[in-house]
Amino acid sequence: MRVSKGERSVDFVCPFYCWDRGLRIGCEGECRVSFPDRRAWDRYVAAYCGNLPGWERCTLAQARKELYGES
């Protein structure tokens, strides 16, 4: 899913991504992550939500995969 953030666009590749508002990201299962500033948000998204295969290292994504019985 491509989301525009000002002059930038972000491709969220994590299958559990649901929404982002300001400095928060929401994932499937009512999981939310909040960040202190845009720099922290950018680093997290680049490492996990918008990174293939980085999203698989996210603890929230790992928990969802375990819930669904995936390894």
Summary of the structure (lengths in Angstrom):
residues: 71
radius of gyration: 11.8
end to end distance: 23.7
largest distance: 38.8
contacts: 174
relative contact order: 0.18
helix: 35%
strand: 30%
